[in-house]
Amino acid sequence: MMKRTSAGLITLVSLIPFVLGQAQEFAQCGGIGFTGATTCVAGTTCQVLNPYFSQCLPGSSSAPSSGPTTTPPANPTSSSHSSTPTSTPTTTPAAGNPFEGHNIFLSPPYASEVAAAVPQFTNSATAALAAKVADIPTFIWLDEVAKVPSLGTYLSAASAQGKSSGTPSLVQIVVYDLPDRDCSADASNGEFTIADNGQANYFNYIDQIVAQIKPFPDVRVVAVIEPDSLANLVTNLGVAECAAAQTTYLACITYAMQQLTTVGVIQYLDAGHAGWLGWPANLQPAAQLFNSLYTSAGSPSGVRGLATNVANYNALVAASPDPITSGNPNFDEMLYIEALAPLLDPFPAHFIVDQGRSGVQDIRSQWGDWCNVLGAGFGTQPTLNTGSSFIDSIVWVKPGGECDGTSNSSAPRFDPHCALSDATPNAPQAGTWFQAYFETLVEKANPPI
């Protein structure tokens, strides 16, 4: 059983566009491990977006503070792109929205973390606000095999809740255990390696998830599939680890899509965020990857669409462009989605958007900064009032308070991003609780908790 592969995978790999060697406007021109051209065409300059990705952008090397030089496209589906989304946007999500008609099951592990954190607050009023966070739906991360058996316990409880209330329950999970995971980062490397039976181990991990879900057909499961993985295959194939992982990533994600579909899991593949795949040069390659992967997997019926901004900080709708977004007309998640959606065919153009840590904007030194960003606050709480027919739901995927990575440069799994000036200091290892960060998220929540 561990030797199963997906038909057509080799063909799929050949279809994936390599964003390498071209230094036209908006093309990649540098980054750790990048081997393509590092000079740009006239009128553009190679600008560093993060240590792994530099891009040919119009103008000089210092980004103008006035924002993008390209006029953003019209916003045909949003009620207003000039202000923060209100609680009653005029646009209704598309038919078949899997979140409608269900009560979202609250994450037991996150509720436990919040309960332990509240007594540590010194301000009683802020502590009372923090306690409310446990009642906000947040995804459950299955980032190691050891966590999978607990899924059955959660599903059993969700099933009982649904029967008691008369409204079916919905459980939100993140499938996140690829071998050589997060190939262009260091903080969140996983438990499997490709060299040590990683693909077979991952298939077994998926099989165990399927086995936990199968006894509970009355509970709807919504899954985000492998954050950061496919985006790395669009922009970071110049990183040796990503190039080496490409075939395995595709085989594993294909297997996940197919097998999770057999038990009715509604899936949103991760699609990075506006500052990653939202650049004009990356949109078409990203769409081609999603379309090709979906077709080669046999167009699994469980695949609903894409998840954006997972564990990131971008606004759904920015009141004005953050200076760090200069050069990208798609400077927020709504614009990114509206630019990507028309290119998705046959891949379904439905989205969910993580706003769990997007409450405060204009706080990063550069768009590629992602680790425990200093001064971040909880953002818009989960809602189906999204302001776009493309977006099924605003969600909280990243559990706010769980650390992105350690700031200790001598620690295992240290990533330099976690020691930047705009990263919160004294951070513990990725995935562990970061009390100081949680307190800031509560205090700076926008809208308030």
C-alpha positions as CSV (number, residue, x, y, z in Angstrom):
1,M,0.0,0.0,0.0
2,M,2.9,2.3,0.7
3,K,4.0,2.1,-2.9
4,R,1.0,3.7,-4.5
5,T,1.6,6.6,-6.8
6,S,-0.6,9.0,-8.8
7,A,-0.9,8.4,-12.6
8,G,0.3,11.3,-14.6
9,L,2.6,12.7,-12.0
10,I,5.7,12.8,-14.3
11,T,3.6,14.7,-16.9
12,L,2.5,17.1,-14.2
13,V,6.1,17.8,-13.2
14,S,7.0,18.7,-16.8
15,L,4.1,21.2,-16.9
16,I,5.3,23.2,-13.9
17,P,6.8,26.5,-14.9
18,F,10.2,27.3,-13.5
19,V,10.3,30.9,-12.5
20,L,14.0,31.0,-13.1
21,G,16.5,32.6,-15.4
22,Q,14.3,35.4,-16.6
23,A,15.0,38.9,-15.5
24,Q,12.1,40.7,-17.2
25,E,9.9,43.1,-15.2
26,F,8.5,41.3,-12.1
27,A,10.7,38.2,-12.7
28,Q,12.8,36.7,-9.9
29,C,16.4,37.9,-9.9
30,G,17.9,36.6,-6.7
31,G,17.6,34.9,-3.4
32,I,19.2,32.1,-1.4
33,G,20.0,29.3,-3.8
34,F,18.8,31.1,-6.8
35,T,20.9,30.4,-10.0
36,G,19.1,32.4,-12.7
37,A,19.9,35.9,-14.1
38,T,20.5,38.5,-11.4
39,T,20.3,41.6,-13.6
40,C,17.0,43.2,-14.7
41,V,15.8,44.8,-17.9
42,A,16.0,48.6,-18.3
43,G,13.7,50.5,-16.0
44,T,13.6,47.9,-13.3
45,T,15.9,47.1,-10.4
46,C,16.5,43.8,-8.5
47,Q,14.9,44.4,-5.1
48,V,15.1,42.0,-2.1
49,L,11.7,41.0,-0.9
50,N,13.0,38.4,1.5
51,P,16.3,36.4,1.8
52,Y,14.8,33.7,-0.6
53,F,13.2,35.9,-3.2
54,S,14.3,39.1,-5.0
55,Q,12.3,40.5,-7.9
56,C,12.8,42.9,-10.8
57,L,10.6,45.8,-9.9
58,P,10.0,49.2,-11.6
59,G,12.1,52.1,-10.4
60,S,15.1,52.4,-8.1
61,S,16.2,50.0,-5.4
62,S,14.5,52.1,-2.7
63,A,10.9,51.4,-2.6
64,P,8.8,54.6,-2.9
65,S,6.6,55.3,0.1
66,S,3.7,56.2,-2.1
67,G,2.9,52.5,-2.8
68,P,2.4,50.6,-6.1
69,T,3.2,52.3,-9.3
70,T,0.7,50.2,-11.2
71,T,-3.0,51.1,-10.8
72,P,-4.9,48.2,-9.0
73,P,-7.5,46.4,-11.1
74,A,-11.1,47.2,-10.7
75,N,-12.8,45.3,-7.9
76,P,-15.9,43.8,-9.4
77,T,-17.0,41.6,-6.5
78,S,-16.2,43.6,-3.4
79,S,-18.7,46.0,-1.9
80,S,-15.9,48.6,-1.3
81,H,-12.2,48.2,-1.5
82,S,-11.4,51.6,0.0
83,S,-12.2,50.6,3.6
84,T,-12.0,47.7,6.0
85,P,-14.8,45.0,5.4
86,T,-17.9,45.7,7.5
87,S,-20.0,43.1,9.2
88,T,-22.6,43.2,6.5
89,P,-20.9,43.2,3.1
90,T,-23.3,43.2,0.1
91,T,-21.7,40.3,-1.7
92,T,-22.8,36.7,-0.9
93,P,-20.3,33.8,-1.2
94,A,-20.9,31.4,-4.1
95,A,-23.5,28.6,-3.9
96,G,-22.3,25.4,-2.3
97,N,-20.4,27.2,0.5
98,P,-19.4,24.3,2.8
99,F,-19.5,26.5,5.9
100,E,-23.2,27.3,5.6
101,G,-25.6,25.4,7.7
102,H,-23.0,24.1,10.1
103,N,-21.8,24.9,13.6
104,I,-18.0,25.1,13.7
105,F,-16.5,22.9,16.3
106,L,-14.1,24.8,18.6
107,S,-10.5,23.5,18.8
108,P,-10.0,21.6,22.1
109,P,-6.2,22.0,22.0
110,Y,-6.4,25.7,21.4
111,A,-9.0,26.2,24.0
112,S,-6.7,24.5,26.5
113,E,-3.8,26.7,25.5
114,V,-5.9,29.8,26.0
115,A,-7.3,28.6,29.3
116,A,-3.7,28.2,30.6
117,A,-2.7,31.6,29.2
118,V,-5.5,33.7,30.8
119,P,-4.4,33.4,34.4
120,Q,-0.9,34.8,33.4
121,F,-2.4,38.2,32.4
122,T,-1.8,40.9,35.0
123,N,-4.6,43.1,33.8
124,S,-8.0,41.6,34.6
125,A,-9.9,43.4,31.9
126,T,-7.5,42.1,29.2
127,A,-7.6,38.6,30.7
128,A,-11.4,38.7,30.3
129,L,-10.9,39.5,26.6
130,A,-8.3,36.8,26.2
131,A,-10.7,34.2,27.6
132,K,-13.1,35.0,24.8
133,V,-10.6,33.9,22.2
134,A,-11.2,30.2,23.1
135,D,-14.7,30.7,21.7
136,I,-13.5,31.8,18.3
137,P,-13.2,28.9,15.7
138,T,-9.6,28.1,14.9
139,F,-8.2,25.3,12.8
140,I,-6.7,22.2,14.4
141,W,-3.2,21.5,13.1
142,L,-2.2,17.9,12.4
143,D,1.5,18.7,12.1
144,E,2.8,15.3,13.3
145,V,1.5,11.8,13.2
146,A,1.1,11.7,17.0
147,K,-1.7,14.2,16.8
148,V,-3.8,12.2,14.4
149,P,-5.5,9.8,16.9
150,S,-6.9,12.8,18.8
151,L,-8.8,13.7,15.6
152,G,-11.2,10.8,16.2
153,T,-11.9,12.1,19.7
154,Y,-12.7,15.6,18.4
155,L,-14.9,14.2,15.7
156,S,-16.8,12.1,18.2
157,A,-17.5,15.2,20.3
158,A,-18.5,17.2,17.2
159,S,-20.9,14.4,16.2
160,A,-22.5,14.5,19.6
161,Q,-22.8,18.2,19.5
162,G,-24.5,18.1,16.1
163,K,-27.0,15.5,17.2
164,S,-27.8,17.4,20.4
165,S,-28.3,20.8,18.7
166,G,-29.9,19.6,15.5
167,T,-27.3,21.4,13.4
168,P,-24.5,19.4,11.9
169,S,-20.9,20.2,13.1
170,L,-18.0,21.2,11.0
171,V,-14.4,20.4,12.1
172,Q,-11.5,22.5,10.7
173,I,-8.1,20.9,10.3
174,V,-4.7,21.6,8.7
175,V,-2.9,18.8,6.9
176,Y,0.7,19.7,7.4
177,D,3.4,16.9,7.5
178,L,5.1,16.7,4.2
179,P,8.5,15.1,4.1
180,D,11.2,17.9,4.0
181,R,8.4,20.3,4.9
182,D,8.9,24.0,4.3
183,C,11.8,23.5,2.0
184,S,12.8,27.2,1.9
185,A,12.6,27.8,5.7
186,D,14.2,26.4,8.8
187,A,11.8,27.1,11.7
188,S,9.0,24.6,10.9
189,N,10.8,21.6,9.4
190,G,8.7,18.5,10.1
191,E,9.3,14.9,11.2
192,F,9.7,13.2,7.9
193,T,12.5,13.4,5.4
194,I,12.4,12.3,1.8
195,A,15.7,10.3,2.2
196,D,14.2,8.3,5.0
197,N,11.0,6.7,3.6
198,G,9.3,10.1,3.7
199,Q,6.8,9.6,0.9
200,A,5.6,6.3,2.3
201,N,5.4,7.7,5.8
202,Y,3.3,10.6,4.5
203,F,0.9,8.3,2.7
204,N,0.5,6.4,6.0
205,Y,-0.2,9.7,7.8
206,I,-2.9,10.5,5.3
207,D,-4.4,6.9,5.6
208,Q,-4.5,7.4,9.4
209,I,-6.4,10.7,9.0
210,V,-8.9,9.0,6.6
211,A,-9.4,6.2,9.1
212,Q,-10.2,8.7,11.9
213,I,-12.7,10.6,9.7
214,K,-14.5,7.6,8.1
215,P,-16.7,6.7,11.2
216,F,-18.2,10.2,11.4
217,P,-20.0,10.9,8.1
218,D,-22.4,13.2,9.9
219,V,-19.5,15.7,10.7
220,R,-18.2,17.9,7.9
221,V,-14.5,18.2,7.8
222,V,-12.8,21.2,6.1
223,A,-9.0,21.0,5.6
224,V,-6.3,23.4,4.5
225,I,-3.7,21.3,2.6
226,E,0.0,21.8,3.3
227,P,0.7,25.5,3.9
228,D,3.7,26.9,1.9
229,S,4.3,23.8,-0.1
230,L,2.9,24.6,-3.6
231,A,3.9,28.3,-3.4
232,N,7.5,27.1,-2.9
233,L,7.2,25.1,-6.1
234,V,6.2,28.3,-8.0
235,T,8.9,30.7,-6.8
236,N,11.6,28.7,-4.9
237,L,12.8,26.0,-7.2
238,G,16.1,27.8,-7.2
239,V,16.5,26.6,-3.6
240,A,18.1,23.2,-3.7
241,E,15.9,21.7,-1.0
242,C,12.8,22.8,-2.9
243,A,14.0,21.5,-6.3
244,A,14.8,18.1,-4.6
245,A,11.4,18.0,-2.9
246,Q,9.3,18.9,-5.9
247,T,8.3,15.4,-7.2
248,T,7.6,14.2,-3.6
249,Y,5.5,17.2,-2.7
250,L,3.4,16.6,-5.8
251,A,3.0,12.9,-5.2
252,C,2.0,13.5,-1.5
253,I,-0.4,16.3,-2.1
254,T,-2.0,14.4,-4.9
255,Y,-2.5,11.4,-2.6
256,A,-3.9,13.6,0.1
257,M,-6.4,15.2,-2.3
258,Q,-7.6,11.8,-3.6
259,Q,-7.8,9.9,-0.3
260,L,-9.4,12.7,1.7
261,T,-12.0,13.0,-1.0
262,T,-13.1,9.4,-0.3
263,V,-14.3,10.4,3.1
264,G,-15.9,13.7,2.0
265,V,-13.3,16.2,3.3
266,I,-13.7,19.7,1.8
267,Q,-10.2,20.8,0.8
268,Y,-8.6,24.2,0.2
269,L,-5.0,23.9,-1.1
270,D,-2.7,26.5,0.3
271,A,-1.9,29.4,-2.1
272,G,0.5,31.5,-0.2
273,H,-0.5,35.2,0.0
274,A,-0.6,38.4,-2.0
275,G,3.1,39.2,-1.3
276,W,4.2,35.8,-2.5
277,L,2.1,34.6,-5.5
278,G,0.2,37.8,-6.0
279,W,3.0,39.5,-8.0
280,P,2.0,39.7,-11.7
281,A,4.9,37.5,-12.7
282,N,3.8,34.7,-10.3
283,L,0.0,34.6,-11.0
284,Q,0.0,32.6,-14.2
285,P,2.7,30.1,-13.1
286,A,0.7,29.6,-9.9
287,A,-2.6,29.1,-11.7
288,Q,-0.9,26.6,-14.1
289,L,0.4,24.6,-11.2
290,F,-3.0,24.4,-9.4
291,N,-4.8,23.6,-12.7
292,S,-2.3,20.9,-13.7
293,L,-2.2,19.3,-10.2
294,Y,-6.0,19.2,-10.0
295,T,-6.4,17.7,-13.5
296,S,-3.6,15.1,-13.0
297,A,-5.2,14.0,-9.7
298,G,-8.4,13.3,-11.5
299,S,-10.2,16.5,-10.5
300,P,-11.1,15.3,-6.9
301,S,-14.5,16.3,-5.9
302,G,-13.4,17.2,-2.4
303,V,-11.2,20.0,-3.6
304,R,-13.2,23.2,-3.1
305,G,-10.5,25.8,-3.8
306,L,-7.6,27.7,-2.2
307,A,-6.6,29.1,1.2
308,T,-4.6,32.3,1.3
309,N,-2.7,34.3,3.9
310,V,-2.3,31.2,6.2
311,A,-0.3,32.3,9.3
312,N,0.4,35.6,7.6
313,Y,-0.5,39.2,8.3
314,N,-2.0,40.7,5.1
315,A,-5.3,42.6,5.2
316,L,-8.2,41.2,3.3
317,V,-8.9,44.7,2.1
318,A,-6.3,47.4,2.8
319,A,-7.5,50.9,3.3
320,S,-4.3,52.0,1.5
321,P,-1.2,50.1,0.3
322,D,1.4,49.3,2.9
323,P,4.7,50.8,1.6
324,I,6.3,47.4,1.7
325,T,3.9,46.3,-1.1
326,S,5.3,48.8,-3.5
327,G,5.4,47.5,-7.1
328,N,2.7,45.0,-6.6
329,P,-0.8,46.1,-7.8
330,N,-2.3,43.2,-5.8
331,F,-1.4,44.7,-2.4
332,D,-4.0,42.8,-0.3
333,E,-5.7,39.5,-0.3
334,M,-8.9,40.6,-2.0
335,L,-6.9,42.0,-5.0
336,Y,-4.7,38.9,-5.1
337,I,-7.8,36.6,-5.2
338,E,-9.5,38.7,-7.8
339,A,-6.4,38.5,-10.0
340,L,-5.8,34.8,-9.5
341,A,-9.4,33.5,-9.7
342,P,-10.0,34.2,-13.5
343,L,-6.8,32.1,-14.3
344,L,-8.1,29.0,-12.4
345,D,-9.7,26.6,-14.9
346,P,-10.5,23.8,-14.2
347,F,-9.3,24.3,-10.6
348,P,-12.3,25.6,-8.6
349,A,-12.1,29.4,-7.9
350,H,-13.3,29.4,-4.3
351,F,-11.2,30.7,-1.4
352,I,-10.9,31.0,2.4
353,V,-8.7,33.8,3.9
354,D,-6.9,33.7,7.2
355,Q,-7.3,36.9,9.1
356,G,-6.3,35.6,12.5
357,R,-3.3,37.9,12.9
358,S,-4.1,40.7,10.4
359,G,-5.6,43.2,12.7
360,V,-2.7,45.7,12.5
361,Q,-1.1,46.8,9.2
362,D,2.0,48.7,8.2
363,I,4.2,46.9,10.9
364,R,6.6,45.0,8.8
365,S,10.0,46.1,7.4
366,Q,9.6,44.0,4.3
367,W,6.8,41.9,2.9
368,G,8.6,38.6,3.3
369,D,8.9,39.0,7.1
370,W,6.6,36.4,8.6
371,C,8.0,35.4,12.0
372,N,6.1,36.5,15.2
373,V,5.7,40.0,13.6
374,L,6.1,42.6,16.3
375,G,2.9,44.5,17.1
376,A,0.5,42.2,15.3
377,G,-3.1,41.9,16.6
378,F,-6.0,39.5,16.1
379,G,-8.0,40.4,12.9
380,T,-11.5,40.0,11.6
381,Q,-13.2,37.1,13.3
382,P,-14.5,34.1,11.2
383,T,-17.5,35.1,9.1
384,L,-19.3,34.2,5.9
385,N,-19.8,38.0,5.3
386,T,-16.7,38.2,3.1
387,G,-17.6,40.9,0.6
388,S,-16.7,38.6,-2.3
389,S,-18.4,35.9,-4.3
390,F,-15.0,34.1,-4.6
391,I,-14.5,33.9,-0.8
392,D,-16.4,31.3,1.2
393,S,-15.2,32.4,4.6
394,I,-12.8,34.5,6.6
395,V,-11.1,32.1,8.9
396,W,-8.5,31.8,11.7
397,V,-6.1,29.1,10.5
398,K,-3.1,29.9,12.6
399,P,-3.8,29.6,16.3
400,G,-2.8,33.0,17.7
401,G,-0.2,32.5,20.4
402,E,1.5,29.5,19.0
403,C,5.0,30.6,18.0
404,D,6.3,30.8,14.4
405,G,9.9,30.1,15.4
406,T,12.6,30.8,17.9
407,S,14.6,34.0,18.1
408,N,17.5,32.1,19.7
409,S,20.2,31.9,16.9
410,S,21.9,29.0,18.7
411,A,18.8,26.9,18.9
412,P,17.8,24.0,16.6
413,R,15.5,25.0,13.7
414,F,16.5,28.7,14.1
415,D,15.4,30.8,11.1
416,P,17.0,34.3,10.6
417,H,13.5,35.8,10.0
418,C,12.7,35.2,13.7
419,A,15.5,37.5,14.9
420,L,14.8,40.4,12.6
421,S,14.0,43.9,14.1
422,D,10.3,43.5,13.3
423,A,10.1,40.0,15.0
424,T,9.0,39.7,18.6
425,P,12.1,38.9,20.8
426,N,12.5,36.1,23.2
427,A,10.5,33.7,21.1
428,P,10.4,30.0,21.8
429,Q,10.5,27.1,19.3
430,A,7.9,27.0,16.5
431,G,4.6,25.5,17.6
432,T,5.1,26.1,21.3
433,W,3.1,28.7,23.3
434,F,4.4,32.3,23.2
435,Q,2.6,34.1,26.1
436,A,3.9,37.6,25.4
437,Y,2.9,37.3,21.7
438,F,-0.6,36.1,22.6
439,E,-1.0,39.0,25.0
440,T,-0.1,41.5,22.3
441,L,-2.5,39.9,19.8
442,V,-5.3,40.3,22.3
443,E,-4.4,43.9,23.2
444,K,-4.1,45.0,19.6
445,A,-7.0,43.1,18.2
446,N,-8.8,45.0,15.4
447,P,-11.7,44.8,15.7
448,P,-11.5,44.3,19.4
449,I,-12.2,40.9,20.9
